[in-house]
Amino acid sequence: MSDTAFAPYTSPAAPVKVLFFAALREAIGHSELQLTLPAPLQISGVLALLSAQSPKVHQALAGREVLAALNQQLVGCDSWVHSGDEVALFPPVTGG
């Protein structure tokens, strides 16, 4: 069994704050929302839950690469999100 299959239990009392930036914010029409998790989820699970709960979010995320920050630290899609955390979602930035 994989070590990453389960996350430590945390109380589900506090919602997760989800922030949207740049083109995601414009497509969704909100800069933030509160999300109650059924249990700790990986970032990929949070994205799936958001998409399932909102057609606007689903459309904004479909086929788009998204970067995530968890509690103001850039993370991968396998990072665990717990009750009370802050997740920021934004498109990759390019420049030159």
C-alpha positions in Angstrom: 0.0 0.0 0.0 1.3 3.5 -0.9 2.2 6.0 1.8 0.4 8.7 -0.2 -2.9 6.8 -0.2 -4.1 8.4 3.0 -3.6 11.8 4.6 -3.6 12.5 8.3 -7.1 13.2 9.7 -8.0 16.8 10.4 -11.3 18.2 11.6 -13.6 19.1 8.7 -14.9 22.2 10.6 -13.2 25.0 8.7 -13.7 25.4 5.0 -10.9 25.7 2.5 -10.4 29.1 0.9 -9.9 28.8 -2.8 -8.5 31.9 -4.7 -8.6 32.3 -8.5 -6.2 34.6 -10.3 -5.8 36.0 -13.8 -7.8 34.3 -16.6 -9.3 31.8 -14.2 -10.8 34.6 -12.1 -12.2 36.2 -15.2 -13.7 33.0 -16.6 -15.2 32.0 -13.2 -16.4 35.4 -12.3 -15.2 35.2 -8.7 -11.8 35.8 -7.1 -12.5 33.4 -4.2 -14.8 30.9 -2.8 -15.2 28.7 0.3 -15.1 24.9 -0.2 -16.0 22.3 2.4 -14.0 19.1 1.9 -15.5 15.7 2.7 -12.0 14.7 3.9 -8.5 15.8 3.1 -7.9 15.8 -0.6 -5.0 16.2 -2.9 -5.0 19.3 -5.1 -6.1 17.2 -8.0 -9.1 16.1 -5.9 -9.9 19.7 -5.0 -9.9 20.6 -8.7 -12.2 17.6 -9.4 -14.6 18.6 -6.6 -14.7 22.3 -7.8 -15.4 21.1 -11.4 -18.2 18.8 -10.2 -19.8 21.6 -8.1 -19.8 24.4 -10.7 -20.3 24.3 -14.5 -18.4 27.7 -14.7 -15.4 26.2 -12.9 -15.5 23.0 -14.9 -15.5 25.0 -18.1 -12.7 27.3 -16.9 -10.5 24.3 -15.9 -11.2 22.0 -18.8 -8.1 21.4 -20.9 -6.2 24.1 -19.1 -2.9 23.7 -17.2 -3.3 25.2 -13.7 -0.7 26.0 -11.2 -1.5 25.8 -7.5 -0.2 27.3 -4.3 -1.1 25.8 -0.9 -0.9 28.2 2.0 1.2 30.5 -0.2 3.7 27.8 -1.3 3.8 26.5 -4.9 2.8 22.8 -4.9 2.1 19.9 -7.2 -1.2 18.3 -7.7 -0.3 15.5 -5.3 -0.1 17.8 -2.3 -2.7 17.3 0.4 -5.3 20.0 1.3 -6.8 20.0 4.8 -9.6 21.9 6.4 -8.7 25.5 6.9 -6.1 25.6 4.2 -5.8 28.2 1.4 -5.5 27.1 -2.2 -4.6 29.6 -4.9 -5.2 28.6 -8.6 -3.7 30.4 -11.5 -2.6 29.8 -15.1 1.1 29.4 -15.9 2.9 32.7 -16.5 5.2 33.2 -19.4 7.4 36.1 -20.2 10.5 37.0 -21.8 
